[in-house]
């Protein structure tokens, strides 16, 4: 293990949003560095200019910011470092660890096909050439070892040997002078001082080739940690249909950043039976030893549970502030006051902020409203109208409109009338909520407020 200060990086390609797998990779790197007083760096791997999209870059940065993952310094553009990549490749030519190659097009394809047919390692005929070099643009290839093995020591996958016969001389610079991804990544990670590379195991085979390049350059090899990819609930490759969305989509669905971090942390890493892990504990506990060797599965039910637990932990003020983004923006002073009074129990009734609109629907009804269908049945029973009139008269005398007070007042009314709770509660709830989901009757009365309760009851008498 390296004794250098910890430096990790997240290096996405700017071809779309920050998807859930990328978000987890960024989180693991961020936690590992931040928990050890190290640096977390961001690099945009934008060498493929044909696919480059500035809107995608912004989406990546916005996604990281929403998730709460801050990075040190400015985001680095890999494309802007092309001169440095070329400089290293040309230095390797001088050092004899790379060579010029003029093999291209049909000739290149034929050589590769011959190597496959003969079950041997592909190698350019220009590797050992000392004469006959054409005066034409050339590619630069790594002079990879012909024998032995490259042993990748991975913190998740274990020690995995790659035979030299399976690793050909990869291209470092194309004949047009542009660096390849494999070369640029190594140069950038070295220059950025990256000590630990934590990424998806779809990059694992790249580690062997990149390690060969580190060795050829005489640079320290970083610590590798290749994490199994996330699968859908069906155990198959994650798809948009099964949750492979950008984090902004989860934000739009009403998930909290802290809850997403907690959930993603548990998606491929474990610490005993702990499910809800506060941020300070995540910094303290997260380590590469806890990374799972098997693929994690996206479980939206568990994500909802975790998010619900985080919503419950919000103060009433913060909850309401967050929830207002999912409600109609033209709330009146009266409806805002109702929501303020209801915040303490609404938090316990939702798992996402998007669900607040349904949970609070009874608070936001505009009078007068018509009650029809099944919700209207309690109001059609004999004596229901008289019962509502008596309840309204009873509540009108109540001065203390706290949740406990109105609850006790209704109980006193029921005892006085010597009737069952249903005979009072059902018509009153129907009149006040029009059949919308609602909490206890006392909480309904309290959150609506005295004036609104009396108006709604009288409307239905």
Number of C-alpha atoms within 10 A of each C-alpha: 8 11 6 10 14 19 24 29 27 23 22 20 20 23 18 18 24 28 18 20 21 22 23 25 22 26 22 27 23 24 23 25 23 20 19 14 13 17 23 24 24 22 20 18 22 23 21 15 9 7 12 16 16 13 13 16 20 15 20 26 19 16 22 21 13 16 21 15 19 15 20 11 10 9 14 17 16 22 17 12 15 17 12 16 24 22 10 17 25 18 13 20 16 11 12 12 18 24 25 23 21 19 16 13 8 9 11 13 12 12 17 17 13 14 14 12 9 10 11 13 17 19 18 20 11 16 15 10 12 7 7 7 12 8 7 7 12 19 19 24 25 25 24 20 17 15 10 11 17 19 15 22 17 18 19 20 19 13 11 14 13 17 15 19 16 13 20 19 21 20 22 27 26 16 18 9 16 17 25 18 16 17 22 26 18 23 23 20 19 16 10 16 19 23 24 21 20 24 24 17 18 11 11 20 13 11 24 22 23 20 20 22 24 18 14 18 17 9 13 14 21 22 16 22 23 24 29 20 22 22 20 20 15 11 12 11 14 20 11 10 8 16 18 20 17 20 26 20 16 16 18 14 14 21 24 22 21 19 24 24 22 22 24 21 22 20 20 21 19 17 15 7 6 8 15 17 19 13 14 9 11 18 18 13 16 20 16 17 11 16 23 17 17 13 17 20 18 22 16 14 10 12 19 19 18 23 25 21 18 22 26 18 12 15 13 20 12 12 19 22 12 16 20 17 13 16 18 9 8 8 13 10 9 14 17 16 16 20 22 17 21 21 23 19 17 23 25 14 19 21 22 25 27 19 17 21 17 15 19 22 16 18 25 20 15 9 10 10 12 10 16 11 8 10 18 17 14 21 22 11 11 9 13 20 19 11 19 23 16 15 19 20 13 14 18 13 8 12 10 11 16 17 17 12 15 22 18 13 18 20 16 13 17 18 12 9 12 9 11 10 13 12 15 21 20 17 25 27 24 20 25 25 21 23 17 16 12 21 16 12 18 20 20 24 24 21 25 24 19 19 9 17 21 20 14 22 20 15 15 20 14
